């Protein structure tokens, strides 16, 4: 996957079936019903780009991993990153790509890959993932349907766009570190 001459990402269509996507969305929505979704939480979670941090190891969230090919689940699994992107109010902002940094607790072990699962449609108009491919083209807005999986090289510059639609965009990302042995 880390081919520096290729684009640095791969899209796998329809990997997670509708019932797998629905299970995760149901868990998120039931959490809102049970615990509410206050402005303080929303504000904190938006800026941290991690929604529902208390669910990052929840069995229902992690259940989408069972649909991934074995080659995508190798390495040490890190916390799930649950993302919701509500509509944006900003007129225009400069979108700045970032590259994931390895956490301090990883003792210098690099990420092997980033695996994102679309839980709702994702495209340029609703703030879907933008990537700056290694082959020099970019930025490229990826188009994903619920259940599609994007696999990214950890050094691939990426960011979310601006959501100009009326619905939230949902995704969950998994990162895998090089094993410690």
RODRENPA-411315 format. One record per residue: residue in one letter; x, y, z of N, C-alpha, C, O, CB in turn. Coordinates in pm, whole numbers. Glycine has a CB too. Example, Ala and Ser with C-alpha at 12.3 -4.5 7.8 and 13.67 -1.06 7.14 Angstrom:
2
<A, <1319, -569, 780>, <1230, -450, 780>, <1320, -330, 780>, <1424, -332, 846>, <1131, -447, 905>>
<S, <1285, -225, 708>, <1367, -106, 714>, <1290, 3, 787>, <1341, 114, 804>, <1408, -60, 572>>
***
This chain:
181
<X, <81, -120, 0>, <0, 0, 0>, <85, 125, 0>, <38, 230, -45>, <-92, 0, 119>>
<X, <207, 120, 48>, <289, 240, 61>, <372, 265, -64>, <491, 295, -53>, <380, 228, 182>>
<X, <314, 255, -181>, <383, 276, -307>, <393, 427, -333>, <294, 489, -371>, <310, 204, -423>>
<X, <512, 486, -314>, <525, 630, -330>, <507, 677, -474>, <492, 797, -498>, <658, 674, -281>>
<X, <507, 585, -571>, <485, 625, -710>, <337, 620, -746>, <297, 674, -849>, <564, 535, -804>>
<X, <254, 556, -664>, <110, 551, -687>, <42, 667, -616>, <109, 756, -564>, <51, 416, -640>>
<X, <-89, 665, -612>, <-161, 777, -551>, <-156, 779, -398>, <-175, 885, -338>, <-302, 774, -595>>
<X, <-130, 664, -333>, <-125, 660, -187>, <-257, 624, -122>, <-269, 627, 1>, <-80, 792, -136>>
<X, <-355, 591, -202>, <-484, 548, -148>, <-549, 447, -242>, <-513, 435, -359>, <-577, 670, -126>>
<X, <-643, 376, -186>, <-718, 275, -260>, <-861, 278, -208>, <-884, 289, -88>, <-653, 130, -244>>
<X, <-957, 268, -299>, <-1098, 263, -260>, <-1150, 121, -287>, <-1134, 68, -398>, <-1184, 370, -337>>
<X, <-1210, 62, -186>, <-1270, -71, -199>, <-1421, -52, -186>, <-1471, -10, -82>, <-1214, -171, -89>>
<X, <-1492, -82, -291>, <-1636, -56, -296>, <-1717, -165, -226>, <-1691, -284, -243>, <-1681, -44, -441>>
<X, <-1816, -122, -148>, <-1915, -212, -89>, <-1861, -318, 5>, <-1921, -426, 16>, <-1988, -277, -195>>
<X, <-1753, -292, 73>, <-1692, -392, 161>, <-1780, -420, 283>, <-1799, -536, 321>, <-1553, -344, 207>>
<X, <-1833, -316, 343>, <-1920, -332, 460>, <-2064, -332, 411>, <-2109, -234, 351>, <-1896, -217, 567>>
<X, <-2138, -441, 436>, <-2276, -449, 387>, <-2368, -352, 462>, <-2332, -304, 570>, <-2328, -592, 400>>
<X, <-2486, -323, 407>, <-2578, -228, 470>, <-2608, -259, 616>, <-2621, -167, 696>, <-2706, -225, 393>>
<X, <-2620, -386, 652>, <-2650, -418, 792>, <-2533, -382, 885>, <-2555, -349, 1002>, <-2684, -567, 807>>
<X, <-2410, -389, 834>, <-2294, -349, 913>, <-2290, -198, 935>, <-2260, -151, 1044>, <-2167, -395, 846>>
<X, <-2320, -123, 830>, <-2328, 23, 839>, <-2440, 63, 935>, <-2422, 148, 1021>, <-2350, 87, 699>>
<X, <-2556, 0, 919>, <-2673, 32, 1001>, <-2646, 5, 1149>, <-2692, 80, 1235>, <-2794, -48, 955>>
<X, <-2574, -101, 1178>, <-2543, -134, 1318>, <-2465, -21, 1385>, <-2494, 16, 1499>, <-2463, -266, 1326>>
<X, <-2367, 33, 1315>, <-2287, 143, 1371>, <-2371, 270, 1384>, <-2368, 336, 1488>, <-2163, 171, 1283>>
<X, <-2446, 304, 1280>, <-2529, 425, 1286>, <-2634, 415, 1397>, <-2661, 513, 1466>, <-2598, 450, 1151>>
<X, <-2693, 297, 1413>, <-2792, 277, 1520>, <-2728, 300, 1656>, <-2788, 362, 1744>, <-2853, 135, 1513>>
<X, <-2606, 249, 1674>, <-2536, 267, 1802>, <-2510, 415, 1830>, <-2530, 460, 1943>, <-2403, 190, 1802>>
<X, <-2467, 488, 1730>, <-2442, 632, 1747>, <-2571, 707, 1779>, <-2573, 791, 1869>, <-2376, 690, 1621>>
<X, <-2676, 677, 1706>, <-2802, 748, 1728>, <-2866, 711, 1862>, <-2925, 797, 1927>, <-2899, 716, 1614>>
<X, <-2855, 586, 1904>, <-2906, 547, 2036>, <-2827, 617, 2147>, <-2883, 651, 2251>, <-2900, 395, 2053>>
<X, <-2698, 637, 2125>, <-2619, 710, 2224>, <-2670, 854, 2237>, <-2675, 907, 2348>, <-2469, 710, 2184>>
<X, <-2707, 914, 2127>, <-2764, 1050, 2133>, <-2897, 1049, 2208>, <-2922, 1137, 2290>, <-2785, 1107, 1990>>
<X, <-2982, 951, 2181>, <-3110, 941, 2250>, <-3090, 922, 2400>, <-3159, 984, 2481>, <-3194, 825, 2192>>
<X, <-2996, 837, 2437>, <-2974, 805, 2578>, <-2899, 914, 2655>, <-2929, 941, 2771>, <-2897, 675, 2590>>
<X, <-2802, 977, 2589>, <-2712, 1069, 2659>, <-2723, 1214, 2615>, <-2664, 1302, 2677>, <-2573, 1025, 2641>>
<X, <-2798, 1239, 2510>, <-2808, 1375, 2459>, <-2684, 1411, 2379>, <-2586, 1336, 2371>, <-2829, 1474, 2573>>
<X, <-2691, 1528, 2321>, <-2580, 1578, 2241>, <-2575, 1729, 2264>, <-2626, 1807, 2184>, <-2595, 1542, 2089>>
<X, <-2511, 1766, 2374>, <-2507, 1906, 2413>, <-2409, 1988, 2331>, <-2317, 1934, 2269>, <-2471, 1916, 2558>>
<X, <-2430, 2118, 2331>, <-2345, 2210, 2254>, <-2199, 2200, 2299>, <-2108, 2212, 2217>, <-2394, 2354, 2269>>
<X, <-2177, 2180, 2428>, <-2039, 2170, 2478>, <-1968, 2049, 2418>, <-1853, 2058, 2375>, <-2037, 2161, 2632>>
<X, <-2039, 1934, 2416>, <-1980, 1814, 2357>, <-1955, 1833, 2208>, <-1848, 1801, 2157>, <-2071, 1692, 2379>>
<X, <-2054, 1886, 2138>, <-2041, 1904, 1993>, <-1922, 1994, 1963>, <-1841, 1963, 1876>, <-2170, 1964, 1933>>
<X, <-1912, 2106, 2034>, <-1801, 2198, 2010>, <-1666, 2133, 2034>, <-1573, 2150, 1955>, <-1814, 2318, 2098>>
<X, <-1655, 2059, 2142>, <-1529, 1991, 2175>, <-1497, 1883, 2071>, <-1383, 1871, 2027>, <-1536, 1929, 2317>>
<X, <-1597, 1806, 2032>, <-1575, 1696, 1940>, <-1544, 1743, 1799>, <-1461, 1682, 1730>, <-1695, 1606, 1938>>
<X, <-1608, 1850, 1754>, <-1580, 1902, 1620>, <-1433, 1939, 1608>, <-1366, 1900, 1513>, <-1670, 2024, 1587>>
<X, <-1384, 2016, 1705>, <-1245, 2064, 1696>, <-1145, 1953, 1718>, <-1032, 1962, 1668>, <-1222, 2174, 1796>>
<X, <-1181, 1849, 1790>, <-1089, 1737, 1811>, <-1097, 1636, 1697>, <-1012, 1548, 1686>, <-1121, 1668, 1943>>
<X, <-1199, 1649, 1610>, <-1222, 1555, 1500>, <-1240, 1412, 1551>, <-1209, 1315, 1481>, <-1106, 1560, 1400>>
<X, <-1291, 1400, 1672>, <-1322, 1270, 1732>, <-1457, 1283, 1801>, <-1467, 1343, 1908>, <-1210, 1224, 1833>>
<X, <-1559, 1228, 1740>, <-1693, 1229, 1799>, <-1710, 1102, 1882>, <-1649, 999, 1853>, <-1803, 1240, 1689>>
<X, <-1793, 1110, 1983>, <-1824, 995, 2068>, <-1698, 925, 2118>, <-1684, 804, 2097>, <-1913, 896, 1992>>
<X, <-1605, 997, 2182>, <-1481, 932, 2225>, <-1504, 816, 2321>, <-1421, 726, 2330>, <-1391, 1034, 2292>>
<X, <-1616, 816, 2391>, <-1647, 707, 2483>, <-1687, 578, 2409>, <-1700, 473, 2471>, <-1761, 749, 2578>>
<X, <-1705, 587, 2277>, <-1743, 469, 2198>, <-1629, 415, 2111>, <-1651, 326, 2029>, <-1862, 502, 2111>>
<X, <-1509, 469, 2127>, <-1401, 432, 2035>, <-1359, 285, 2044>, <-1296, 235, 1951>, <-1282, 518, 2061>>
<X, <-1392, 215, 2153>, <-1365, 72, 2165>, <-1495, -8, 2179>, <-1491, -124, 2222>, <-1273, 46, 2285>>
<X, <-1607, 51, 2145>, <-1737, -14, 2155>, <-1748, -128, 2053>, <-1709, -113, 1937>, <-1851, 89, 2133>>
<X, <-1800, -242, 2097>, <-1810, -359, 2009>, <-1888, -332, 1882>, <-1853, -382, 1775>, <-1874, -474, 2084>>
<X, <-1994, -254, 1892>, <-2075, -227, 1773>, <-2001, -137, 1674>, <-2017, -153, 1553>, <-2208, -163, 1812>>
<X, <-1923, -45, 1723>, <-1843, 40, 1634>, <-1734, -46, 1567>, <-1713, -37, 1446>, <-1779, 158, 1713>>
<X, <-1667, -128, 1646>, <-1559, -211, 1595>, <-1608, -325, 1505>, <-1528, -388, 1436>, <-1480, -268, 1709>>
<X, <-1738, -351, 1507>, <-1791, -464, 1430>, <-1766, -449, 1280>, <-1764, -550, 1210>, <-1940, -478, 1454>>
<X, <-1748, -329, 1229>, <-1723, -315, 1085>, <-1588, -374, 1045>, <-1566, -408, 928>, <-1728, -167, 1044>>
<X, <-1498, -388, 1142>, <-1366, -445, 1111>, <-1377, -589, 1061>, <-1294, -633, 981>, <-1277, -441, 1236>>
<X, <-1478, -663, 1106>, <-1492, -803, 1066>, <-1514, -819, 916>, <-1493, -927, 861>, <-1606, -869, 1141>>
<X, <-1557, -712, 848>, <-1581, -719, 705>, <-1456, -687, 623>, <-1453, -712, 502>, <-1692, -623, 667>>
<X, <-1355, -632, 687>, <-1234, -593, 615>, <-1150, -715, 582>, <-1144, -810, 659>, <-1153, -494, 697>>
<X, <-1083, -712, 467>, <-990, -820, 435>, <-879, -827, 541>, <-841, -725, 598>, <-929, -800, 293>>
<X, <-829, -947, 565>, <-725, -966, 666>, <-605, -874, 646>, <-548, -825, 743>, <-677, -1110, 664>>
<X, <-568, -849, 522>, <-450, -766, 493>, <-465, -625, 549>, <-365, -556, 572>, <-425, -760, 343>>
<X, <-588, -580, 571>, <-611, -445, 622>, <-618, -440, 774>, <-620, -331, 832>, <-739, -389, 564>>
<X, <-623, -555, 838>, <-635, -559, 984>, <-505, -597, 1053>, <-503, -615, 1175>, <-743, -655, 1025>>
<X, <-396, -609, 979>, <-270, -647, 1041>, <-209, -526, 1111>, <-234, -412, 1073>, <-171, -704, 937>>
<X, <-129, -554, 1212>, <-68, -448, 1292>, <-145, -427, 1421>, <-242, -498, 1448>, <-61, -318, 1213>>
<X, <-102, -330, 1499>, <-169, -299, 1625>, <-278, -196, 1601>, <-251, -83, 1559>, <-67, -248, 1731>>
<X, <-401, -235, 1628>, <-515, -146, 1607>, <-516, -34, 1711>, <-500, -58, 1831>, <-646, -226, 1613>>
<X, <-536, 86, 1665>, <-547, 202, 1753>, <-695, 236, 1775>, <-783, 171, 1718>, <-471, 325, 1694>>
<X, <-720, 336, 1858>, <-856, 382, 1884>, <-930, 410, 1754>, <-872, 463, 1658>, <-855, 508, 1971>>
<X, <-1057, 375, 1750>, <-1141, 413, 1637>, <-1163, 564, 1642>, <-1177, 621, 1751>, <-1277, 337, 1637>>
<X, <-1166, 627, 1527>, <-1196, 770, 1517>, <-1333, 782, 1450>, <-1347, 756, 1330>, <-1085, 848, 1437>>
<X, <-1432, 820, 1527>, <-1567, 836, 1476>, <-1581, 982, 1432>, <-1554, 1074, 1509>, <-1676, 798, 1584>>
<X, <-1624, 1002, 1308>, <-1637, 1137, 1255>, <-1780, 1164, 1208>, <-1840, 1083, 1137>, <-1539, 1159, 1139>>
<X, <-1831, 1276, 1250>, <-1955, 1330, 1197>, <-1920, 1468, 1145>, <-1850, 1544, 1212>, <-2071, 1335, 1305>>
<X, <-1968, 1501, 1029>, <-1943, 1635, 977>, <-2075, 1702, 948>, <-2140, 1674, 847>, <-1854, 1630, 851>>
<X, <-2117, 1793, 1039>, <-2240, 1868, 1015>, <-2218, 1971, 906>, <-2105, 1994, 863>, <-2289, 1936, 1145>>
<X, <-2325, 2035, 861>, <-2309, 2142, 762>, <-2217, 2252, 815>, <-2219, 2283, 934>, <-2445, 2201, 723>>
<X, <-2138, 2308, 727>, <-2046, 2417, 764>, <-2111, 2551, 733>, <-2182, 2566, 633>, <-1912, 2403, 689>>
<X, <-2086, 2649, 821>, <-2135, 2785, 799>, <-2035, 2871, 724>, <-2074, 2968, 658>, <-2168, 2849, 932>>
<X, <-1909, 2838, 734>, <-1804, 2920, 672>, <-1828, 2934, 522>, <-1864, 2838, 454>, <-1664, 2860, 699>>
<X, <-1807, 3056, 473>, <-1822, 3079, 329>, <-1715, 3002, 251>, <-1746, 2915, 171>, <-1813, 3229, 297>>
<X, <-1593, 3036, 276>, <-1480, 2968, 213>, <-1364, 2973, 310>, <-1340, 3074, 376>, <-1442, 3034, 75>>
<X, <-1293, 2865, 318>, <-1171, 2861, 397>, <-1067, 2785, 315>, <-1100, 2702, 230>, <-1194, 2793, 537>>
<X, <-943, 2815, 342>, <-837, 2742, 276>, <-827, 2605, 342>, <-805, 2594, 463>, <-701, 2819, 283>>
<X, <-842, 2502, 263>, <-833, 2367, 315>, <-686, 2326, 318>, <-618, 2324, 215>, <-917, 2267, 230>>
<X, <-639, 2293, 436>, <-498, 2261, 455>, <-487, 2111, 486>, <-546, 2063, 583>, <-435, 2347, 570>>
<X, <-413, 2040, 405>, <-398, 1896, 432>, <-308, 1872, 552>, <-225, 1956, 589>, <-341, 1824, 308>>
<X, <-326, 1756, 612>, <-238, 1715, 721>, <-197, 1569, 699>, <-259, 1497, 621>, <-308, 1732, 859>>
<X, <-95, 1530, 768>, <-49, 1391, 770>, <-56, 1349, 916>, <-13, 1422, 1005>, <98, 1375, 711>>
<X, <-111, 1231, 940>, <-126, 1184, 1077>, <10, 1168, 1143>, <104, 1115, 1084>, <-202, 1051, 1080>>
<X, <19, 1214, 1266>, <142, 1196, 1343>, <125, 1079, 1437>, <18, 1054, 1492>, <178, 1325, 1422>>
<X, <233, 1008, 1455>, <232, 890, 1541>, <223, 937, 1687>, <298, 1027, 1727>, <359, 802, 1518>>
<X, <133, 878, 1766>, <121, 920, 1906>, <245, 886, 1988>, <318, 792, 1956>, <-1, 854, 1969>>
<X, <268, 963, 2092>, <385, 943, 2179>, <391, 801, 2235>, <499, 743, 2246>, <384, 1043, 2292>>
<X, <275, 746, 2272>, <273, 613, 2334>, <315, 502, 2239>, <336, 389, 2283>, <135, 585, 2387>>
<X, <328, 532, 2108>, <364, 428, 2011>, <514, 399, 2009>, <558, 310, 1935>, <319, 470, 1872>>
<X, <592, 470, 2088>, <737, 448, 2096>, <805, 452, 1960>, <895, 373, 1932>, <765, 314, 2162>>
<X, <761, 545, 1876>, <824, 564, 1746>, <779, 469, 1637>, <822, 482, 1522>, <968, 552, 1761>>
<X, <693, 373, 1671>, <644, 280, 1569>, <551, 356, 1473>, <459, 423, 1519>, <569, 158, 1634>>
<X, <574, 346, 1344>, <490, 419, 1249>, <357, 348, 1223>, <341, 229, 1248>, <565, 439, 1117>>
<X, <263, 426, 1172>, <138, 367, 1125>, <167, 284, 1000>, <251, 320, 918>, <31, 477, 1096>>
<X, <96, 174, 986>, <102, 93, 864>, <3, 143, 761>, <31, 149, 642>, <75, -55, 896>>
<X, <-116, 181, 811>, <-222, 226, 721>, <-332, 293, 800>, <-343, 277, 921>, <-278, 107, 639>>
<X, <-413, 368, 728>, <-536, 428, 779>, <-649, 368, 696>, <-641, 366, 574>, <-534, 588, 772>>
<X, <-753, 320, 762>, <-866, 258, 694>, <-992, 332, 735>, <-1028, 334, 852>, <-876, 105, 728>>
<X, <-1059, 393, 637>, <-1182, 466, 664>, <-1302, 393, 606>, <-1296, 341, 494>, <-1175, 607, 607>>
<X, <-1410, 389, 682>, <-1534, 326, 637>, <-1640, 435, 628>, <-1673, 498, 728>, <-1579, 211, 734>>
<X, <-1695, 455, 508>, <-1803, 552, 490>, <-1932, 494, 548>, <-1971, 383, 514>, <-1821, 588, 339>>
<X, <-1997, 570, 634>, <-2125, 529, 692>, <-2241, 603, 627>, <-2357, 568, 649>, <-2126, 553, 843>>
<X, <-2210, 703, 549>, <-2308, 778, 470>, <-2237, 818, 341>, <-2115, 807, 332>, <-2365, 905, 549>>
<X, <-2312, 865, 241>, <-2244, 911, 120>, <-2142, 1019, 154>, <-2165, 1102, 242>, <-2345, 963, 17>>
<X, <-2030, 1017, 84>, <-1925, 1117, 103>, <-1879, 1163, -35>, <-1843, 1082, -120>, <-1805, 1059, 187>>
<X, <-1882, 1292, -55>, <-1841, 1350, -183>, <-1805, 1496, -158>, <-1816, 1546, -47>, <-1954, 1336, -291>>
<X, <-1762, 1562, -263>, <-1712, 1699, -247>, <-1815, 1793, -185>, <-1779, 1875, -101>, <-1669, 1753, -381>>
<X, <-1940, 1783, -224>, <-2042, 1877, -177>, <-2073, 1862, -28>, <-2112, 1960, 36>, <-2170, 1857, -257>>
<X, <-2056, 1742, 30>, <-2086, 1727, 174>, <-1959, 1714, 259>, <-1962, 1658, 369>, <-2175, 1605, 196>>
<X, <-1849, 1765, 208>, <-1726, 1770, 287>, <-1649, 1641, 290>, <-1570, 1618, 382>, <-1757, 1809, 425>>
<X, <-1671, 1555, 191>, <-1600, 1427, 187>, <-1449, 1444, 184>, <-1397, 1554, 167>, <-1644, 1348, 67>>
<X, <-1381, 1335, 200>, <-1236, 1331, 211>, <-1168, 1387, 86>, <-1201, 1351, -27>, <-1190, 1188, 236>>
<X, <-1073, 1476, 109>, <-985, 1527, 4>, <-846, 1471, 28>, <-799, 1468, 141>, <-983, 1684, 1>>
<X, <-781, 1426, -80>, <-645, 1374, -68>, <-555, 1445, -169>, <-600, 1491, -273>, <-643, 1221, -91>>
<X, <-428, 1452, -134>, <-325, 1506, -222>, <-238, 1387, -262>, <-142, 1355, -192>, <-240, 1621, -152>>
<X, <-272, 1320, -374>, <-203, 1196, -411>, <-53, 1215, -428>, <-5, 1322, -463>, <-261, 1142, -539>>
<X, <18, 1107, -403>, <163, 1106, -417>, <208, 1134, -560>, <319, 1183, -582>, <220, 973, -371>>
<X, <122, 1105, -658>, <162, 1124, -798>, <153, 1271, -842>, <170, 1301, -959>, <76, 1038, -888>>
<X, <124, 1361, -747>, <127, 1504, -777>, <-7, 1565, -810>, <-20, 1688, -810>, <218, 1528, -888>>
<X, <-106, 1485, -839>, <-239, 1537, -867>, <-303, 1576, -734>, <-282, 1510, -633>, <-326, 1432, -943>>
<X, <-381, 1683, -735>, <-449, 1712, -611>, <-489, 1856, -597>, <-440, 1941, -672>, <-365, 1674, -496>>
<X, <-575, 1885, -506>, <-643, 1785, -424>, <-751, 1711, -503>, <-806, 1763, -600>, <-705, 1852, -302>>
<X, <-778, 1589, -460>, <-880, 1505, -522>, <-989, 1477, -420>, <-960, 1428, -310>, <-819, 1373, -577>>
<X, <-1113, 1507, -456>, <-1227, 1477, -368>, <-1270, 1333, -396>, <-1306, 1299, -509>, <-1346, 1578, -391>>
<X, <-1266, 1249, -293>, <-1306, 1109, -311>, <-1458, 1097, -296>, <-1518, 1166, -214>, <-1234, 1017, -209>>
<X, <-1517, 1011, -376>, <-1660, 985, -370>, <-1680, 843, -316>, <-1634, 746, -375>, <-1728, 1002, -511>>
<X, <-1749, 836, -202>, <-1771, 707, -136>, <-1919, 690, -106>, <-1989, 788, -78>, <-1688, 695, -7>>
<X, <-1965, 569, -112>, <-2101, 533, -71>, <-2093, 460, 61>, <-1987, 409, 98>, <-2171, 445, -180>>
<X, <-2204, 453, 136>, <-2203, 378, 262>, <-2151, 235, 239>, <-2195, 165, 149>, <-2345, 374, 324>>
<X, <-2056, 196, 323>, <-1996, 62, 310>, <-1868, 60, 231>, <-1796, -40, 233>, <-2093, -30, 248>>
<X, <-1837, 168, 159>, <-1710, 174, 88>, <-1598, 198, 189>, <-1619, 258, 294>, <-1711, 286, -21>>
<X, <-1480, 150, 154>, <-1363, 163, 241>, <-1253, 235, 164>, <-1227, 204, 48>, <-1314, 22, 291>>
<X, <-1190, 330, 229>, <-1073, 395, 172>, <-953, 355, 258>, <-955, 365, 380>, <-1090, 552, 167>>
<X, <-848, 310, 190>, <-724, 270, 257>, <-620, 373, 217>, <-596, 397, 99>, <-680, 123, 217>>
<X, <-557, 436, 319>, <-461, 542, 290>, <-324, 511, 349>, <-312, 456, 458>, <-511, 675, 344>>
<X, <-223, 548, 275>, <-89, 547, 327>, <-86, 652, 438>, <-143, 760, 420>, <18, 576, 215>>
<X, <-22, 625, 551>, <-22, 720, 661>, <47, 853, 629>, <28, 951, 700>, <43, 659, 779>>
<X, <127, 857, 522>, <194, 981, 484>, <117, 1058, 377>, <165, 1161, 328>, <332, 951, 433>>
<X, <-2, 1011, 342>, <-84, 1078, 240>, <-147, 1204, 299>, <-222, 1195, 396>, <-194, 983, 186>>
<X, <-117, 1321, 243>, <-184, 1443, 291>, <-335, 1435, 263>, <-377, 1397, 153>, <-122, 1570, 223>>
<X, <-415, 1472, 364>, <-560, 1461, 350>, <-630, 1560, 443>, <-569, 1612, 537>, <-608, 1317, 380>>
<X, <-757, 1584, 417>, <-842, 1666, 503>, <-987, 1645, 460>, <-1014, 1586, 355>, <-802, 1817, 495>>
<X, <-1078, 1695, 540>, <-1219, 1698, 502>, <-1246, 1830, 433>, <-1182, 1932, 462>, <-1312, 1678, 626>>
<X, <-1342, 1829, 343>, <-1384, 1952, 277>, <-1491, 2022, 361>, <-1507, 1992, 479>, <-1437, 1923, 135>>
<X, <-1561, 2113, 300>, <-1671, 2184, 365>, <-1803, 2118, 329>, <-1828, 2087, 213>, <-1672, 2334, 325>>
<X, <-1887, 2096, 429>, <-2017, 2033, 407>, <-2117, 2142, 370>, <-2154, 2225, 453>, <-2065, 1954, 533>>
<X, <-2160, 2141, 245>, <-2256, 2240, 193>, <-2397, 2182, 179>, <-2485, 2246, 121>, <-2210, 2291, 58>>
<X, <-2417, 2063, 233>, <-2550, 2000, 226>, <-2619, 2010, 361>, <-2562, 2063, 457>, <-2539, 1852, 183>>
<X, <-2740, 1961, 368>, <-2820, 1973, 489>, <-2811, 1854, 584>, <-2877, 1855, 688>, <-2960, 1994, 453>>
<X, <-2734, 1755, 551>, <-2723, 1636, 635>, <-2581, 1619, 685>, <-2485, 1668, 625>, <-2768, 1511, 557>>
<X, <-2568, 1548, 796>, <-2435, 1514, 848>, <-2374, 1403, 765>, <-2444, 1318, 710>, <-2443, 1472, 997>>
<X, <-2243, 1407, 757>, <-2168, 1299, 694>, <-2104, 1217, 805>, <-2049, 1273, 900>, <-2059, 1355, 594>>
<X, <-2112, 1084, 793>, <-2062, 992, 896>, <-1953, 903, 839>, <-1962, 857, 725>, <-2177, 906, 953>>
<X, <-1850, 880, 921>, <-1743, 787, 884>, <-1676, 738, 1011>, <-1686, 801, 1116>, <-1640, 854, 788>>
<X, <-1609, 627, 1000>, <-1525, 579, 1111>, <-1390, 539, 1051>, <-1384, 472, 948>, <-1593, 458, 1188>>
<X, <-1283, 582, 1118>, <-1147, 555, 1071>, <-1074, 469, 1172>, <-1092, 482, 1293>, <-1070, 687, 1047>>
<X, <-992, 379, 1119>, <-909, 292, 1201>, <-764, 309, 1156>, <-736, 318, 1036>, <-954, 142, 1189>>
<X, <-675, 315, 1251>, <-532, 323, 1223>, <-465, 199, 1282>, <-504, 149, 1388>, <-470, 454, 1281>>
<X, <-365, 152, 1211>, <-292, 34, 1255>, <-144, 67, 1259>, <-86, 115, 1162>, <-320, -87, 1160>>
<X, <-82, 39, 1375>, <61, 62, 1395>, <141, -63, 1358>, <91, -175, 1360>, <89, 102, 1541>>
<X, <265, -38, 1326>, <358, -150, 1309>, <367, -225, 1442>, <377, -162, 1547>, <499, -100, 1262>>
<X, <363, -358, 1439>, <371, -435, 1565>, <499, -402, 1641>, <600, -362, 1582>, <364, -587, 1536>>
<X, <494, -420, 1772>, <608, -385, 1858>, <720, -489, 1857>, <830, -458, 1903>, <561, -365, 1998>>
<X, <696, -609, 1808>, <800, -712, 1812>, <882, -717, 1686>, <973, -799, 1675>, <739, -846, 1836>>
***
